Amino acid sequence: MESSRGKHSSSHCLIKILGSRRAGYCIDIQGERLEPGGQMQVFPCMNKWHQMFGFGDEEVAPIGSIHSSIPKNVLNTILHKGKDQAAQLCFGASGRGGNKYDSWSEDDDSVNLDTDDFVPKKSELDPYFDKDEVPPLSLWQDKFLVTVPCADTSAVIEFVFVPFVVEGVYQENIDIDDTEAEESQINLEDEL
């Protein structure tokens, strides 16, 4: 999927959960974290920057990636203080590019998370790093997604987007027997 850039930035949208007990909730960067390592979570939609995501266009983030853009006023304040800050943070896997993006120390006290919740064991990663290879994403099964700098392309997760549209067919006051209804449903499914 490719996104088109607007006049001032790339297009961003909410990513909502469908068909579960959290239907209607949004993907969210926990605590509006600006630094890499922010845990991705599902949270009630608030229409704030940390719930707005763009899709990689190769200009600001790799194609196939999902990223959040730090608001310009926040970014300018951080840069004015002489600190480094990535303008975009991508969905990623901590440790996949060789850099570990762990939870923040203040998060460690509130929830019982440790490095094993984010990064595979060193013994699983070393064979790949010894050969200068990027470890397969399957090693991060059951690990938390975190934000990573979009420039850390080995850690950025590239998604395959499969668009789909759910449409309902509504016909009022049509008098057809059951056989015709079945045939019309079959033909409609064939067209879709």
Disulfide bonds with the S-S distance in Angstrom:
Cys26-Cys45 1.97
Cys90-Cys150 2.07
